[in-house]
Amino acid sequence: MAKEKVQLIVDGKRIDGRTPEETRSIRIEAGILNEADGSAYIEWGGNKIICGVYGPRECIPRHEASPYRSIVKCRYMMSPFASLEEHGRSGPSRRSTELSKVIRETFENLIISERFPNTQIDIFIDVLQASGGTRTASVTAAAVALVNAGIPMKDVVSSVAVGKAGDELIVDLNKEEDNQGQSDVPIAMSHQDRKILLLQMDGLLTRDEIAKMVEMAEKTCDNIYDMQSAALKKIYEKGEDENIEW
Amino acid sequence: MEKRVVLPGEKIADGRAKIPHTFFDGEATYAEVIGTLDEEGRYIALESAYRPSVGDTIIGIVTNIRRAGYLVDLNLPQEGLIVGRDVKVKLQRGDIVMCRVKMVTEVGDTELGEVRRLPRGKVVDFPPSKTPRLIGRKSSMLNLLREHAEGDVMVGNNGYVWISEKSNIPLVLKAISLVKQKAHRSGLTDEMAEMLKKETQG
């Protein structure tokens, strides 16, 4: 890139005023859609992502069905007004195909698919607004939506990106740090058995740096798990006087 | 009694425990869906997809007629089958039937028996994991509903609810939606009685 180099870290503070290990503000809501079996909405910094889950339901097309397990399908899509200059066009593209694939594979490792042979489970992710780190926010939201749908899973996954900018290791990269930093490593980790279900790397890092990053991601994922858990439990703890929707 | 909400992957019991909606990994039993765990270690799923088991009473809609029998929509990924020679009455497409699950294969094909045709009415979808609350202890909730709606209401384990066309359908729908949203609470029958009373008088 021929752009002028931006100072990403000044006096230990990042361009949006965060410390290296601080995440942006996160708000998660579960069960927001009436028609989907499970749903979640996440606001992560400038990201706004909505996720709906259907299933297990009849597998279409039929020839993709397996008599041994239900198959998982994922569709990640950016809306036309998400933030097009940085991420390309909306609709099917190389980028959305890749993200759909990595998110699907994350959940294929978690869903106990042997329970529902000959069926499919659909995960639909719509990015309404993007500002860096949509794949990690999508995984976090989809995990909440799947639990909300009552789909059997071995664990709950949380996800965060770690990276390197201005020669410092940082957590939860925003758009500028992602585009102009030295490295970007999105990580998804299951909560109970601490398995890494997604790890992609952009840029160059040493072995020591990777080890340290995984440690940082683990700590952050724990915090995110607490938020996911709180969002899911909130549905069952509403006050006595709430209005019933007919 | 103190109840706690558990998420998938949380430990329910040591060793292998035969509890629905859990899995075993060699050392302990873990939850596989969101549920509640009380102090005595009882785990109840809050959200779950229905899987038919033999003996369940379910409600379905006849969707197709084959030489072998009738295909029935059961609110499941696969349609169920009523073997033609098992039923004396002749069914038509769109008929609502109440039947018992006779057999389930490992790929989810269901065979139904003890078929009873229900009169005309409305069939609505209800979360299968919450049907026990809609029926109530010894059918208390269901009887309350029938009494106030002045008509028949039937609940299938698969989550289909049939409401007779003679009953007060809007009232029943309102009641169903109340159970749907407050299924995890205690004292639901009392709350329902109050609501129905208010609705029928006012």
Boltz contact constraints between the chains, C-beta under 6 A:
constraints:
  - contact:
      token1: [A, 56]
      token2: [B, 49]
      max_distance: 6.0
  - contact:
      token1: [A, 56]
      token2: [B, 77]
      max_distance: 6.0
  - contact:
      token1: [A, 57]
      token2: [B, 77]
      max_distance: 6.0
  - contact:
      token1: [A, 58]
      token2: [B, 77]
      max_distance: 6.0
  - contact:
      token1: [A, 67]
      token2: [B, 107]
      max_distance: 6.0
  - contact:
      token1: [A, 112]
      token2: [B, 32]
      max_distance: 6.0
  - contact:
      token1: [A, 117]
      token2: [B, 107]
      max_distance: 6.0
  - contact:
      token1: [A, 117]
      token2: [B, 108]
      max_distance: 6.0
  - contact:
      token1: [A, 118]
      token2: [B, 107]
      max_distance: 6.0
  - contact:
      token1: [A, 118]
      token2: [B, 108]
      max_distance: 6.0
  - contact:
      token1: [A, 119]
      token2: [B, 77]
      max_distance: 6.0
  - contact:
      token1: [A, 147]
      token2: [B, 34]
      max_distance: 6.0
  - contact:
      token1: [A, 150]
      token2: [B, 33]
      max_distance: 6.0
  - contact:
      token1: [A, 150]
      token2: [B, 47]
      max_distance: 6.0
  - contact:
      token1: [A, 150]
      token2: [B, 48]
      max_distance: 6.0
  - contact:
      token1: [A, 150]
      token2: [B, 49]
      max_distance: 6.0
  - contact:
      token1: [A, 152]
      token2: [B, 32]
      max_distance: 6.0
  - contact:
      token1: [A, 152]
      token2: [B, 33]
      max_distance: 6.0
  - contact:
      token1: [A, 153]
      token2: [B, 8]
      max_distance: 6.0
  - contact:
      token1: [A, 154]
      token2: [B, 9]
      max_distance: 6.0
  - contact:
      token1: [A, 155]
      token2: [B, 9]
      max_distance: 6.0
  - contact:
      token1: [A, 156]
      token2: [B, 7]
      max_distance: 6.0
  - contact:
      token1: [A, 156]
      token2: [B, 8]
      max_distance: 6.0
  - contact:
      token1: [A, 156]
      token2: [B, 9]
      max_distance: 6.0
  - contact:
      token1: [A, 192]
      token2: [B, 9]
      max_distance: 6.0
  - contact:
      token1: [A, 229]
      token2: [B, 7]
      max_distance: 6.0
  - contact:
      token1: [A, 233]
      token2: [B, 5]
      max_distance: 6.0
  - contact:
      token1: [A, 236]
      token2: [B, 5]
      max_distance: 6.0
  - contact:
      token1: [A, 236]
      token2: [B, 184]
      max_distance: 6.0
  - contact:
      token1: [A, 244]
      token2: [B, 181]
      max_distance: 6.0
  - contact:
      token1: [A, 246]
      token2: [B, 174]
      max_distance: 6.0
  - contact:
      token1: [A, 246]
      token2: [B, 177]
      max_distance: 6.0
